[in-house]
Amino acid sequence: MLAGVALVGGIAATPAIAADPFTPKVTVTPSAGLDPAGTKIVVKGTGFDPAANDGKGFGLRVGPAKADVRDRAGKDFQVSRLIKKGAVGSQIPVGDDGSWEYTVTVKAEYVASGTTYSAKTQPFSVFVFGWDTPALTWDSTTPLKFTGLGDPGPGDTAPGLGWGLKQSWRSYITRGGGTVTLSNGAALDTAAPNAEPYPYTWKYGSSTVDSGRGTVSYTGQVTYTFEAHTIWDFTVADPRITFSGDGTGTLAAKVGYAFYGTKTAPEKVRAPSDVVLADLKLKAPAQAGDNVFADIESAKLTAEGAAAFAGFYKAGDALDTGRIVFPGKSGPAPTSSAPTSSAPPTPTTTSPACVLTPESVKQGNLLWGFKQSFRRYVGTGSGTSITASDGVEITDIDKIDGTGPPSGAYRWGFDSAQYKSAAEFTTQFRGKVTFAYPGHSFVLSIGRPKVVVAQGKGKLFADVELKTTSGAPSPPINQPGVELASLDLAAAKTSEGAGALSVAGIKVTLGNAEAFAKFYKVGEALDEATVTLGASCASLPSGSVPGPGGGAGSDDLVPEVKYRPNSALAATGVDGGVWLLWGLVLLGAGTGLMLVVRRRRA
């Protein structure tokens, strides 16, 4: 248990810290209504233990939130001073009671090392921090507001999500000596003003937003550990924003954790899985070049999200605000809530100047569920899982009722494209979907699909990996970029306009049985696919429902498996007499498990 740890207001503190007579506090007077030409401000500090930080003191800087604002070698700030006991020269003295004061004139614009810094484009703040230390105990940031600067502009509008989960959680982990590891597209947002410990940027994955409604997916993973407080692992990955069209939305992500107990035997464990973390209130979307940005005005933890935090926070607690940016055009919210047709939608008209060309294609997605009957087979099994990572989203499209793991079709994120025309293009998509069935001794992954189309036909390539139990008769398989299936676009519906292309109802037929250890037969129909491409200025349409013919199959073609490797078999002493080829063999259009038994000859 987190013995001795109190989470107060989202920040954990030990009793020793709570009893510390020195509590750092900084005030800046005035901090608003400043004359851009120059205003004298008074910065006061209290509760700064002069002996703390090994007596090295504290830093004070004024200027934009540059990446080196806390660095010993940081430069090009309007003001940069050292606060310490026994100050000399221009240093600021701190008293035995932990108080100090500094008066300085600040301006809305200054030049340093040949670079002009302006509060109009980069907000200025007063930063106070521990000198030459990673500890954030003494950190504070006070924004400075100048009059008459006009609109400072939209700020960062490159595609991506700027969001730090919860500032107090970040502080709790970093100040207490825990670790934060970012990977797979997540990075520290060192340019974020007034927000240390820094929040994160998440890499843009894919988006389907039309008339203010839709979903934007991002990639990245942040893992927290704090072993002193028995937080062995807490991971948040691949956030996804859903716009409701009325100024509200939700933020979902994959969350997994291991808490309490011991590192090898934690008491609370959650396997990484999707959860709606927050209900969002959103500011009106705005256009910035080829991108749309929308600021998160507020984010409230859902009950499901509170459970995903293992009770650290309660439903309704505030999470970080942030900024959502994705390629496309902003548009009015829909005036009708009538259900949309399941037919492939025509791309929404945005601007006659938005045209899809070989040079402008910058976004897209692939809607393809692999094979519905296989999703049903894994989804209804015991102890199974279906997980998506690295830029693919499990949707509710073609979802199968009665499954444990999510069983809808997959929307694969855009990576790159070579586009010549609606009838000739090559598109690489991102993401990996993993099917795990421990009871049937396999883990199957399909990733990074690539679609090549020309003259009404095409090929689908993908990374395929099969992991099997040691000693199984079918060896593991790992085939990156294998030619997996043939594509037939003869009956597909193609929609073009407003810088976007949608090709729906593409027939997908398996062309490589070896890629699945002959689990399937060549010529078997897989789920139909929809490919969507767009210029950076386009709003992509939502994907259509995959056709029913290819992968659905019939329930009676998925017989119950009565034999499979287990401990009882291992205990028989038959080391070579019975081999179970428990591999998946497609029967008709469905997915079956065929048991092939080869008995040792007497």
C-alpha positions, 0 to 999 in steps of 0.5 A: 500500500502507499503507506504514508502517502497522502494524495491531497488535491492530486499532489502526494506528500509525505508527512515529513514534507507536510511538516516542513516550515519552509513552503516556497511561495512567489508573488509578482506585483503587478503581473497584469496590465503591464506597459509594453514599453516597460513596467517595474515589477516586484518579485517576492519570495517566502519559504525558501530555505537558504540551506536547501538545494545544498546551499546552491540557491535558486534561479530567477528568470524572466522571458519566454518558456524556452527549453533551457529556462531551468538550465545552468547554461540557459541564456537569452532571457530578459532577466537572469539572477541567482538567489542565495544566502551570502549573495554577491554582486547582482545576486539576490540575497535570501534571508534566514527566514527564507524571504527575498525580494527583487525589483526590475523593469520588464518590457514586452520585447527585447533582443538577445544574441541577435534574436528578438523575443516578443510577448506578442508571439511568446508569452513571458513569465517569471520563472523561479526554480532550484539552481542547477538541480532537477528537483522541482520543489521550488519551481513556480511560474507567474505569467506576465500580461502586457496591454495593447499587444493584440491577438498573440496568435494561435500558438503551436498549430502543428498536427498533434495533441498537447496534453499532460494528463494531470499536472499534479500527478506529474509533480507527484512522480517527479518531485518524489524521485519517480521516473517518467518514460516517453516513447512511441511518439510522445515527447516533452512539450518544453515550449509549453508556458507555465506548466512544469513539470512539462506536459507532453505532445502526442504524435498525430495519427489519423482523423475522421472529422466531418461538420464538427463531429468525429474522432482524432487519434494520436500515438505515444506512450508515457510510463510512470514508475515510483517504486518508493510508493509501490507504483511499479508501472502506470502507462497511458498510451495512444490518446483519442479525441471524440468530438460530439459536435456541440462543444463537448467531447471525450478523451480516451486512451489505453491505460494499464498499471501495476500497483502495491504489493511487490514489483514481482507480485503487485496487488492491483494490476490492469492490462493495457486497455481502452478507457474513456478518461475524461469528458471534455469541454472544447473551445470552438475549432479554428483554422490555422493554415492547413490545420484545425486546432481546438483548445480543451477548455476543461477536462473532467475525470470520468468514473471509468477514468477514476477506476483506471487511476486505481482510485488515486483520483475521484470522478469529476476531478480536473485533468489538464487542459490542452490543444488538439490539432489535426489536418483539415478544415473547420466547419459549422456544427451539424444542425441535425442529429439524424442518423447517418447512412451506412453507405460510403459518405461523400467527402464534405465540401470545404473549399474549391481551392482544396485539391488532392494532388501528388504533392498535397496528399498528407493524411488518410486511413484504412478501415479494415477489420481483417476477418470478422469471424476471426474477431468473433472467435478470439473475442468470445474466447476465454482469457483472450485479448485484442489490442491495437497499438502504434496508430491503429484504432479499434472502432465500433464499426462492424462490432460483434455483440457478446465479446469480451475484448473490443471486436470492431473493425480497425482504422489504421493511421496514415503514414505516407502515400504516393498518389497519382490518381483515384485509380493509382496510388500506394499508401502505407498505413501505421499500427499493429493489431494483436490477437492473443488466445493463451488457451489455444497457445497463440499470439497473432499480430498484423501490422503496418498494412500497405495498399498498392492500387492500379487499374482496378486491382491491387495488393495488400501487404502487411507485417505478420507475426505468429508466436506459438507455445514452445514445442508446438508443431507449427513454428513461429512465423515473422514475415515483415512486409509480406504480400498478404492479399489481392484487392479487387476494386471493380465493385468499389464505390469511389467518392472524390471532392474537396481534396479527399478520396474515398474508395469503399467496398474493396474486395480483399482475398487472401493470397498467401497462406504461408503468412499464417502457417496455412491457417487459411486457404488461398482465395478465402475472402477477408473483410472488405476495406475502405481507403481514404486519402486527403490533402492537408486542407481536407476534412476526411469523411468517416469510414463506411461499414465493411461489406458483409460478404468477406469475413463474417462467416457462419457461427456453425463454422467455428466449432468448439475446440475439444483438444489443445496442448495443456498440462494433462497432455504434458503429464502423459509421458508421450514425448512424440506419440501425439502431436496436435496441429492446433493451428487455425484452419479456415472452414468455408468462410468462417474460422474453425479449429481443425485438430490433426492428430498424428499417432506414432506407429507401433 
